Amino acid sequence: MEWELGSVDPVVRGLRNYVRNVVETLGLTGDSSFVQSEPLSLYLAVDGHLPGYPNRDVALLWDEERGWAGALETGCGEDLIVVSYLGGDPLPQPEVVATYTAALLRGEAPGRSEPPAFPGAEVRRGLRWMARMPDLAGSSVGRRGDLPNAPVPARAS
């Protein structure tokens, strides 16, 4: 994993803890992710290809406004092509992200086609909690404490 260096921000630290647990749940190894503090986002390379796109690498993207998305690499330096948004919760348990990823790689259409809109303040509150509890970041055990079990509601459009 590659992390943006120099950040002591608890929100970034929480995102690092969370993505570490997601990476472990997905069984990924090596330098597969990059966390960026401004804007708060991450990139996570995924092993495999989507059916119908054998020459395009797959990645998971995350940002505080839209949560997780599955994307295809373009190979020409352009922006990635988002194929689906997970929705529901901006910080779902790592197992939920793994299930979503597996469905993407099988060629199913998990999630939603339109990006959700999550309230940034609530997402950052959850990440600050994850900074204090690195081993529980994103786990169902951690969700029993300070972080509510219910998903963060989407903002009204």
KEKE-3310 file (N, C-alpha, C; in steps of 0.2 Angstrom, whole numbers, plus 5000, padded with zeros to 4 digits):
npx = (5004:5002:5004:4999:5012:5017:5005:4996:4984:4969:4958:4963:4971:4962:4956:4966:4968:4955:4955:4966:4961:4951:4959:4965:4954:4950:4961:4972:4989:5005:5009:4995:4986:4982:4981:4974:4974:4968:4958:4949:4952:4953:4962:4962:4969:4963:4964:4961:4948:4935:4921:4920:4929:4943:4956:4957:4962:4955:4949:4945:4938:4937:4928:4924:4912:4905:4907:4911:4916:4917:4928:4935:4952:4959:4970:4976:4980:4969:4955:4948:4935:4920:4910:4900:4892:4894:4885:4873:4881:4894:4905:4906:4907:4922:4919:4907:4912:4921:4911:4904:4915:4918:4906:4906:4917:4912:4904:4892:4879:4881:4877:4874:4870:4870:4879:4879:4876:4885:4885:4898:4903:4898:4904:4918:4918:4916:4928:4937:4934:4938:4952:4956:4953:4961:4962:4949:4943:4931:4926:4913:4912:4918:4908:4898:4901:4905:4902:4888:4877:4868:4867:4875:4864:4860:4863:4850:4845)
npy = (4994:5011:5027:5043:5054:5062:5066:5069:5071:5066:5061:5057:5047:5038:5034:5027:5017:5011:5007:4998:4988:4984:4981:4969:4961:4959:4952:4957:4960:4969:4984:4991:5002:5019:5033:5049:5065:5078:5081:5071:5055:5038:5026:5010:4996:4982:4964:4955:4956:4963:4955:4955:4966:4962:4968:4978:4985:4983:4994:5000:5014:5027:5040:5054:5059:5051:5038:5021:5015:5005:5004:5005:5005:5016:5015:5025:5036:5044:5049:5036:5025:5024:5011:5007:5012:5008:5013:5015:5015:5025:5020:5006:4989:4980:4967:4969:4977:4968:4958:4966:4969:4956:4953:4963:4958:4946:4950:4955:4967:4975:4987:5004:5014:5028:5041:5041:5053:5058:5065:5075:5079:5069:5057:5060:5061:5047:5042:5049:5042:5029:5031:5031:5018:5007:4993:4990:4997:4999:4986:4975:4974:4986:4994:4993:5002:5019:5023:5023:5009:5010:5015:5030:5043:5048:5064:5075:5078)
npz = (5000:4997:5004:5006:5010:5026:5032:5047:5050:5058:5051:5038:5043:5048:5037:5031:5040:5038:5024:5024:5031:5022:5011:5016:5018:5005:5001:4994:4989:4991:4983:4981:4983:4985:4995:4996:5003:5000:4986:4998:4996:4988:4979:4973:4967:4958:4957:4942:4929:4921:4913:4896:4895:4893:4892:4900:4916:4932:4945:4962:4968:4980:4988:4999:4996:4987:4991:4988:4972:4957:4944:4927:4920:4909:4901:4894:4901:4903:4913:4924:4920:4927:4932:4941:4956:4974:4984:4997:5010:5015:5021:5021:5029:5027:5021:5014:5004:4998:4993:4984:4975:4971:4964:4954:4946:4942:4932:4935:4939:4951:4965:4960:4946:4947:4955:4973:4986:5000:5016:5020:5032:5041:5036:5038:5052:5055:5050:5058:5070:5066:5065:5078:5082:5075:5072:5072:5062:5050:5053:5059:5073:5077:5073:5083:5093:5095:5081:5072:5068:5057:5040:5033:5029:5012:5005:5001:4984)
capx = (5000:5006:5001:5002:5016:5017:4999:4995:4976:4965:4953:4967:4974:4956:4955:4972:4966:4949:4957:4971:4956:4948:4964:4966:4948:4950:4967:4977:4996:5009:5007:4989:4982:4985:4976:4975:4971:4964:4952:4949:4950:4958:4963:4964:4970:4960:4966:4955:4946:4927:4919:4919:4935:4949:4962:4957:4963:4950:4951:4940:4939:4933:4929:4920:4905:4901:4909:4915:4914:4921:4930:4940:4957:4958:4977:4979:4981:4963:4951:4945:4928:4916:4905:4895:4894:4891:4880:4871:4885:4900:4911:4903:4911:4926:4916:4903:4916:4923:4906:4903:4920:4917:4900:4909:4922:4908:4900:4885:4878:4880:4877:4869:4873:4871:4883:4876:4879:4885:4886:4905:4904:4897:4909:4924:4917:4917:4935:4941:4933:4943:4959:4957:4952:4964:4960:4941:4941:4927:4923:4906:4914:4919:4901:4894:4903:4904:4900:4881:4876:4864:4871:4874:4859:4862:4860:4845:4848)
capy = (5000:5017:5032:5050:5055:5068:5068:5067:5072:5059:5059:5053:5041:5034:5031:5023:5011:5007:5004:4993:4982:4982:4977:4963:4957:4957:4947:4960:4961:4973:4991:4991:5007:5026:5038:5056:5069:5083:5079:5065:5049:5033:5022:5003:4992:4975:4959:4953:4960:4963:4951:4960:4970:4958:4971:4984:4983:4986:4997:5002:5021:5029:5047:5055:5061:5046:5031:5016:5014:5001:5007:5002:5009:5017:5014:5031:5042:5048:5047:5030:5024:5021:5007:5006:5014:5004:5016:5013:5017:5027:5017:4999:4984:4977:4961:4972:4980:4962:4955:4971:4968:4949:4953:4966:4954:4941:4953:4957:4974:4977:4994:5008:5018:5035:5042:5044:5060:5057:5071:5074:5079:5062:5053:5062:5059:5040:5041:5050:5036:5024:5033:5029:5011:5004:4986:4989:5001:4995:4980:4975:4975:4993:4998:4993:5007:5026:5024:5020:5004:5012:5019:5037:5044:5052:5070:5076:5082)
capz = (5000:4996:5008:5005:5016:5030:5035:5053:5050:5060:5045:5034:5047:5049:5030:5030:5044:5035:5018:5026:5032:5015:5007:5019:5017:4998:5000:4990:4992:4987:4982:4977:4985:4986:4999:4995:5008:4997:4990:5002:4991:4987:4973:4975:4961:4960:4952:4938:4923:4920:4907:4890:4895:4895:4892:4905:4923:4937:4951:4966:4969:4985:4990:5004:4994:4983:4993:4983:4965:4953:4938:4922:4918:4901:4898:4890:4905:4905:4919:4924:4918:4933:4930:4946:4963:4979:4987:5004:5016:5012:5024:5023:5032:5022:5018:5009:4998:4995:4990:4978:4970:4967:4959:4948:4943:4939:4927:4938:4940:4958:4966:4956:4941:4948:4962:4979:4989:5007:5020:5021:5040:5044:5034:5042:5059:5055:5049:5064:5074:5063:5067:5085:5082:5069:5071:5071:5056:5045:5056:5062:5080:5078:5072:5089:5098:5093:5075:5072:5063:5051:5035:5033:5024:5007:5004:4996:4978)
cpx = (5004:5001:5004:5006:5015:5010:4998:4987:4973:4961:4957:4969:4968:4955:4960:4970:4960:4952:4962:4966:4953:4953:4965:4960:4948:4956:4972:4984:4999:5006:5000:4984:4986:4979:4978:4971:4966:4964:4953:4947:4955:4957:4965:4963:4967:4963:4960:4953:4938:4926:4918:4925:4941:4956:4962:4957:4957:4952:4944:4942:4934:4934:4923:4913:4901:4903:4913:4912:4919:4922:4935:4946:4957:4965:4980:4980:4975:4960:4948:4938:4924:4911:4899:4897:4890:4885:4878:4874:4892:4906:4908:4909:4915:4923:4911:4906:4919:4917:4904:4908:4919:4911:4902:4913:4918:4904:4893:4885:4877:4880:4872:4873:4874:4875:4878:4879:4879:4887:4894:4907:4903:4902:4916:4923:4918:4924:4939:4940:4938:4950:4961:4957:4955:4962:4953:4939:4937:4924:4916:4907:4914:4912:4897:4895:4900:4900:4893:4881:4873:4869:4870:4870:4862:4859:4855:4848:4845)
cpy = (5006:5023:5039:5052:5062:5070:5065:5068:5065:5057:5054:5046:5036:5030:5026:5016:5007:5004:4998:4987:4980:4978:4970:4958:4955:4952:4950:4960:4966:4980:4992:4997:5014:5030:5045:5060:5075:5082:5072:5059:5044:5029:5015:4998:4985:4970:4956:4958:4959:4959:4956:4965:4967:4962:4978:4982:4986:4989:4999:5010:5022:5037:5049:5057:5056:5039:5027:5016:5009:5004:5003:5007:5010:5016:5019:5037:5046:5045:5040:5030:5021:5017:5006:5009:5010:5006:5013:5016:5019:5024:5010:4995:4982:4971:4964:4974:4973:4959:4959:4969:4961:4949:4957:4962:4948:4944:4955:4964:4976:4985:4998:5012:5025:5036:5044:5050:5059:5064:5070:5075:5073:5057:5054:5060:5051:5039:5043:5045:5030:5025:5031:5022:5007:4997:4985:4993:4997:4989:4980:4976:4982:4997:4998:4999:5014:5027:5020:5015:5006:5016:5026:5039:5049:5059:5071:5080:5088)
cpz = (5000:5000:5006:5011:5020:5033:5042:5055:5052:5055:5040:5037:5047:5042:5029:5034:5040:5028:5019:5027:5026:5011:5009:5018:5009:4996:4995:4993:4988:4987:4978:4979:4986:4989:4997:5000:5005:4989:4993:4998:4991:4981:4975:4969:4963:4954:4948:4933:4923:4913:4902:4890:4897:4895:4896:4912:4927:4943:4955:4968:4975:4986:4995:5002:4990:4986:4988:4976:4961:4946:4933:4921:4911:4898:4894:4894:4906:4911:4919:4923:4924:4930:4935:4953:4968:4982:4994:5010:5013:5015:5026:5026:5026:5018:5013:5003:4994:4991:4984:4973:4967:4962:4953:4943:4939:4933:4929:4938:4947:4959:4962:4951:4942:4955:4967:4981:4996:5010:5022:5029:5043:5042:5038:5049:5060:5054:5055:5070:5072:5065:5074:5086:5076:5067:5070:5065:5051:5047:5059:5070:5081:5077:5078:5094:5096:5086:5074:5066:5057:5046:5035:5028:5018:5007:4999:4990:4977)
residu = (MET:GLU:TRP:GLU:LEU:GLY:SER:VAL:ASP:PRO:VAL:VAL:ARG:GLY:LEU:ARG:ASN:TYR:VAL:ARG:ASN:VAL:VAL:GLU:THR:LEU:GLY:LEU:THR:GLY:ASP:SER:SER:PHE:VAL:GLN:SER:GLU:PRO:LEU:SER:LEU:TYR:LEU:ALA:VAL:ASP:GLY:HIS:LEU:PRO:GLY:TYR:PRO:ASN:ARG:ASP:VAL:ALA:LEU:LEU:TRP:ASP:GLU:GLU:ARG:GLY:TRP:ALA:GLY:ALA:LEU:GLU:THR:GLY:CYS:GLY:GLU:ASP:LEU:ILE:VAL:VAL:SER:TYR:LEU:GLY:GLY:ASP:PRO:LEU:PRO:GLN:PRO:GLU:VAL:VAL:ALA:THR:TYR:THR:ALA:ALA:LEU:LEU:ARG:GLY:GLU:ALA:PRO:GLY:ARG:SER:GLU:PRO:PRO:ALA:PHE:PRO:GLY:ALA:GLU:VAL:ARG:ARG:GLY:LEU:ARG:TRP:MET:ALA:ARG:MET:PRO:ASP:LEU:ALA:GLY:SER:SER:VAL:GLY:ARG:ARG:GLY:ASP:LEU:PRO:ASN:ALA:PRO:VAL:PRO:ALA:ARG:ALA:SER)
# end
